[in-house]
Structure formats: structure tokens, C-alpha cells
Amino acid sequence: PSPFPPPGVDFKMKTIEVDGIKVRIQIWDTAGQERYQTITKQYYRRAQGIFLVYDISSERSYQHIMKWASDVDEYAPDGVQKILIGNKADEEQKRQVGREQGLQLAKEYGMDFYETSACTNVNIKESFTRLTELVLQAHRKELDGLRAYAAGELNLAELEEEEGKPEGAENSPKACWC
Ligand SMILES: Nc1nc2c(ncn2[C@@H]2O[C@H](COP(=O)(O)OP(=O)(O)OP(=O)(O)O)[C@@H](O)[C@H]2O)c(=O)[nH]1
């Protein structure tokens, strides 16, 4: 059997709360190395949200974002939500990419932007919450449909219960409908 997760992909599940809704997210962390890319590109297809991540201490990684973005355009579904991340924000002394450059690129692509640090836990929760929020917003119609459906089911159940009762049941203490 093929290994899970496949080589070049790390997989984790996490539950986060967004607007009072508990959302279980699957996180697929695809390797950046060229040799894994035939495999990892296949996983873009089912993505609902994507982080494009560069390293603020590497100008090269920033330049690579354009390539990642064009791969995402090619392989990910049309409505996929994207956020640009400049990671390693704790490495200020090694910074090669200014915050303004990150903001500028994000603006060009119409994406939100965060500088994060996985080491000092800066903006990690915020960026995951934001991406989940964007995905939920993009699926709002389906979500509202589900809510309406669930509410409809509940009303129907209440109605059926009401209809099962004999007339005046609620008002008459003597009435018995068991
Ligand atoms: N200082 C600092 N180092 C970090 C941060 N995030 C990751 N690193 C380090 O950067 C190195 C690479 O991290 P990975 O998580 O393997 O990076 P990656 O982009 O997933 O690498 P590939 O999957 O091989 O493409 C490791 O040594 C990490 O400890 C961060 O926020 N700050």
C-alpha cells in the first residue's frame, strides 16, 4: 500500500474556532524541494485554502513566491483562498525581505499578508484563523444552505411532534396523548 502521508507531504488535523463555529481543518504541508513536486502538486487540487510561505531572511525564497503562485493558479481549484506569509519574523538581524515588500506582493496578488514566526509563535493562530475564515466565507452559501436545511429539519420535527398531540393538549391538564 502507498504510504500515508505520501513522501514530501506532512499531514496534521486541528480544530479551531471561527465565529463561534468549531472547524476541523486538515493541514497538508507540502515540501518545497523540486524532487517532490510531481507528488505534491496533486494535492493542490483538493485545497480550499493555501499559505504561500517565504522566509524573510531569504530574498531567494521571496522571489520563488511567483513560481508557487503560478503553480497554485494552474493546479488548485478556482475559488481557493490564499494568504501570503513571511515566516521567520524572529530573525530580524538576518532580514533580507522588508515587510513592505511582503505587503506589496500580497497586494499585487490580492491576498492577505502576515509576518509569522513558528519559533516564537507570532501570528500563527491569527493566520490560520484568517484563512479558515476566508474559506468559510467562500463557502457561505453552502453553509447557509446547510443551516437552513438543519433548521428546516428541526421545525419539521417540532411540527410532527405538535401534530401528534390531540387538540388542546397543551391547555388541558386532563388530556392524555400517550
Ligand atoms: N528562526 C526560525 N526558524 C524557523 C522558523 N520556522 C522554521 N524554522 C527553521 O527553518 C528550517 C526549515 O524548516 P521547515 O519547517 O523544514 O521548512 P519547510 O519550508 O517546510 O522545508 P521543506 O518542507 O523541506 O520545504 C528548520 O531548521 C526550522 O527549525 C521560524 O519561524 N523562525
Ligand as a Chemical Component Dictionary entry (heavy atoms), coordinates in Angstrom:
data_LIG
# 
_chem_comp.id                   LIG 
_chem_comp.type                 NON-POLYMER 
_chem_comp.pdbx_formal_charge   0 
_chem_comp.three_letter_code    LIG 
# 
loop_
_chem_comp_atom.comp_id 
_chem_comp_atom.atom_id 
_chem_comp_atom.alt_atom_id 
_chem_comp_atom.type_symbol 
_chem_comp_atom.charge 
_chem_comp_atom.model_Cartn_x 
_chem_comp_atom.model_Cartn_y 
_chem_comp_atom.model_Cartn_z 
_chem_comp_atom.pdbx_ordinal 
LIG N1  N1  N 0 14.207 31.162 13.253 1  
LIG C1  C1  C 0 13.204 30.479 12.732 2  
LIG N2  N2  N 0 13.455 29.289 12.159 3  
LIG C2  C2  C 0 12.397 28.607 11.631 4  
LIG C3  C3  C 0 11.068 29.094 11.650 5  
LIG N3  N3  N 0 10.274 28.200 11.028 6  
LIG C4  C4  C 0 11.053 27.196 10.644 7  
LIG N4  N4  N 0 12.336 27.422 11.001 8  
LIG C5  C5  C 0 13.511 26.582 10.756 9  
LIG O1  O1  O 0 13.742 26.539 9.362  10 
LIG C6  C6  C 0 14.197 25.244 8.965  11 
LIG C7  C7  C 0 13.308 24.698 7.872  12 
LIG O2  O2  O 0 12.019 24.470 8.421  13 
LIG P1  P1  P 0 10.987 23.510 7.729  14 
LIG O3  O3  O 0 9.742  23.506 8.536  15 
LIG O4  O4  O 0 11.627 22.177 7.448  16 
LIG O5  O5  O 0 10.778 24.298 6.370  17 
LIG P2  P2  P 0 9.983  23.828 5.086  18 
LIG O6  O6  O 0 9.813  25.020 4.229  19 
LIG O7  O7  O 0 8.759  23.070 5.482  20 
LIG O8  O8  O 0 11.001 22.870 4.394  21 
LIG P3  P3  P 0 10.659 21.829 3.243  22 
LIG O9  O9  O 0 9.453  21.082 3.702  23 
LIG O10 O10 O 0 11.889 20.985 3.184  24 
LIG O11 O11 O 0 10.406 22.609 2.003  25 
LIG C8  C8  C 0 14.219 24.406 10.235 26 
LIG O12 O12 O 0 15.508 24.411 10.752 27 
LIG C9  C9  C 0 13.289 25.146 11.179 28 
LIG O13 O13 O 0 13.632 24.983 12.538 29 
LIG C10 C10 C 0 10.848 30.363 12.276 30 
LIG O14 O14 O 0 9.740  30.889 12.356 31 
LIG N5  N5  N 0 11.970 31.010 12.786 32 
# 
loop_
_chem_comp_bond.comp_id 
_chem_comp_bond.atom_id_1 
_chem_comp_bond.atom_id_2 
_chem_comp_bond.value_order 
_chem_comp_bond.pdbx_ordinal 
LIG N1  C1  SING 1  
LIG C1  N2  DOUB 2  
LIG C1  N5  SING 3  
LIG N2  C2  SING 4  
LIG C2  C3  DOUB 5  
LIG C2  N4  SING 6  
LIG C3  N3  SING 7  
LIG C3  C10 SING 8  
LIG N3  C4  DOUB 9  
LIG C4  N4  SING 10 
LIG N4  C5  SING 11 
LIG C5  O1  SING 12 
LIG C5  C9  SING 13 
LIG O1  C6  SING 14 
LIG C6  C7  SING 15 
LIG C6  C8  SING 16 
LIG C7  O2  SING 17 
LIG O2  P1  SING 18 
LIG P1  O3  DOUB 19 
LIG P1  O4  SING 20 
LIG P1  O5  SING 21 
LIG O5  P2  SING 22 
LIG P2  O6  DOUB 23 
LIG P2  O7  SING 24 
LIG P2  O8  SING 25 
LIG O8  P3  SING 26 
LIG P3  O9  DOUB 27 
LIG P3  O10 SING 28 
LIG P3  O11 SING 29 
LIG C8  O12 SING 30 
LIG C8  C9  SING 31 
LIG C9  O13 SING 32 
LIG C10 O14 DOUB 33 
LIG C10 N5  SING 34 
# 
